[in-house]
Amino acid sequence: MASPDGLPPLRAVIDAHGLSPKKSLGQNFLLDLNLTGRIARQALPFDNVTVVEVGPGPGGLTRALLAEGAGRVVAIEKDPRCIAALEEIAAHHSGRLDIVAADALTVDLAGLAAGGRIKIVANLPYNVGTQLLLNWLTPPDWPPAWESLTLMFQKEVAERIVAAPGTDHYGRLSVLAGWRARAKILFDVSPAAFTPPPKVTSSIVHIVPREAPEPAALAKLETVTAAAFGQRRKMLRQSLKSLGGEQLLTSVGIDPQRRAETLSVSEFVALANAV
Ligand code: SAM
């Protein structure tokens, strides 16, 4: 029986194209159209937007994005086995789905929409998810080419992205994300929702860029957070010793006895500007 969008059920697509999931590509597929629809709706509205999906796989989320009204979806997939399955979706939704057979780590986002608006929606492969997010948070120019990210991560990674100072998950990723964007966890997705089920719970995170992050040189911010969180249990006068230690900290009014996890994003920015 066909699905509501008139295409074959995802299990039939997977069988027809021999898409047995590969762990090396982080392939945990979502086959529940209610769930893919719910994820797609978190990124609405889709007016005049190019939706970029990373890792469409057999196309469950892709189909949901099209069903929710995305006028143009660009789907970037590294696994050549999935391309024929995706071409069937493209043929069904004539002119609305472009397939890019490539490694998303190498794709220039801005080039995909020719200066137009972009929203990124993805059930990310876990092995490259954090690196992709880092790439999207650190383009050469800001504001970035994208206006929102709606992404599935392992829950533990999602918690690190949104963590506030003073909490266990607060670290380098939280500072970078908090500096450049506003991020929140929307809902969790149980392992049972995936084929095959992963070992851990996942979470959908929604991220929007800050128009004007506090001015700081990215490389210096990364140097400071790497040193501070590299020895997160130590006092900052010790962990930042090679960058100026006590003198650096007092120059920006930070008590040298504090630890990395207590510093706000603004305090990290102040340190980066003083290094
Ligand atoms: N979107 C599908 C879904 O929700 O069922 C599949 C999600 S699965 C977690 C991750 C997908 O990303 C797989 O289709 C995998 O082949 C693809 N992938 C893995 N590494 C990739 C990369 N570097 N660039 C693009 N796609 C990649």
Residues whose N, C-alpha, C, O or C-beta is under 5 A from the ligand:
A	BS01	SAM	L25 G26 Q27 N28 F29 L30 V54 G55 P56 G57 G60 L61 I76 E77 K78 D79 A102 D103 A104 L105 N123 L124 P125 V128
